[in-house]
Amino acid sequence: MSGLTVGHVARRNARKFPDQEATIHRSDGRRVSSYTYEEFETRVNRVANGLSTLGVGAGDTVALYMKNNVETLECFVGAMLIGARPVAVNHRFKGSEVRYVLDDSDPTVAILDSFGAETISEIHDDPLVPVETFLSVGEQPPQFTTPYEQFLEDASDAAIDIVPDRRDQAALMYTSGTTGRPKGCRFTHDTLLSLATDGVYEGDHLEPGNRHLIVTPLFHVGAFVPFVTNLYVGGTTVVTDGFDPERVLQLLEDESINSSYFVPTQSRRLLSVDDVDAYDLSALESYGTGAAPSGAELKRDVMKTFGTDLVESFGQTEALATRLPPERTIEKADSVGRPSLNLEMKVVDDDGNRLPPGEVGRAAYSGPTVFDGYHNMPEKTDEVFDDGWFVSDDRIERDEEGFVYFVGRADDMIVSGGENVHPAEIEEVIYEHPAVDEVAVIGVPDETWGERIKAVVVPDADATELQAADIISHVEERIAGYKKPRAVEFRSELPRNPTGKVLKTELE
């Protein structure tokens, strides 16, 4: 063994914290299951031994097509113990999308739950699906599957030799596929544990016994990495499937949650609960956010309402890049923070030349927290790496203190009247309007300007009188006039892909 792996962390916790709760599953307002670290290790060993019996070994993949549950966490670690790579498939994907990921990642074993049973039933015997054994979590498993608990019962709980070292591949996480087919990002144990140290020492300040709630889906790095981080410190991980704001608030109170992560849309829904102040959230110490712009007003509301530190993070599946420290949240409300502890970052032009502070360019990353390349895509991997630096399509700028400001995706740029306009900047301003729940800014063809700016707005539920002129004047008062929307469309919701990202290609 060379260096610490995720499997070693789980085994260490069973020795140091045997009676502490390791995992808890909450659903429909109640506990479905919970396991101590000693019990978690036993179940993880059974997963590892059971997979070995099925012929899974180092370098193989194991697919997980489930909503959030503790079985997913067990399978993450159990597969890693024997050097296999878990692949969490987006549970919102439909048949053709699931088939693509399974074909690309090539697992011989897949675990599904009752939620995914219908989709898998449609494709399980498809020639493109390489899976030989299906395991099923929950009641009424499909006939072609083996019940997960039976699989565990039949497997040995003996401790096994942990075969990988920290430089070996540990997991595949697929991108959302907003610009084509989802890409499988390779993570090593070193990547995951380096990300964990980032989380512990920058912003979150987690300690043994920390109780972390995961409400975002585990197929996403925004949930998977916090699980590894909480495991790293010997914390209790609470998972829940689905998002109901009242139930989440009650769960935060009932389970004395110390830390959690919410995307901005979830934050707005939590804040909209009528009696939000009635919940006892005194245990909550760290409130994470990211994945989309929050806006200064939302950040202030979260900190005031929940009485907690707010830690904003920024990045993508390939590289979780920056954190905004809580003590600078208000002062630097428009920023997404500074580069994380284990990451180097620079801003480059389209030719790869480093740009000085204040200039907009592409974000480039280097360090142990950057992904290890794309699975089955060597040409794409070579395309995005330049002399060891991963060069992203995210456009950013940095100030003299090194704080990063997200400007937009390279392919989102609007060119209006010869001026480059970044939608993210306008979206940030519109989000500050108290009557706006969600917004997406796009460019639409215009004979005079080339492109004109359009804002697609989802009003707050109580904003019955919001007008287009209100949005336009709100923007014009705060940033340059050429950046104001020339058109505003109101919708009840924004189109999203299965990962939850807004599909701007479907807005016109």
Secondary structure, 3 states (H helix, E strand, C coil): CCCCCHHHHHHHHHHHCCCCEEEEEEECCEEEEEEEHHHHHHHHHHHHHHHHHCCCCCCCEEEEECCCCHHHHHHHHHHHHCCCEEEECCCCCCHHHHHHHHHHHCCCEEEEECCCHHHHHHHCCCCCCCCCEEEEECCCCCCCEEEHHHHHHHCCCCCCCCCCCCCCEEEEEECCCCCCCCCEEEEEHHHHHHHHHHHHHHHHCCCCCCEEEECCCCCCHHHHHHHHHHHHHCCEEEEECCCCHHHHHHHHHHCCCCEEEECHHHHHHHHCCCCHHHCCCCCCCEEEECCCCCCHHHHHHHHHHHCCEEEEEEEECCEEEEEECHHHCCCCCCCCEEECCCCEEEEECCCCCECCCCCCEEEEEECCCECCCECCCHHHHHHHEECCEEEEEEEEEECCCCCEEEEEEHHHCEEECCEEECHHHHHHHHHCCCCEEEEEEEEEEECCCEEEEEEEEEECCCCCCCCHHHHHHHHHCCCCHHHCCCEEEECCCCCECCCCCECHHHCC
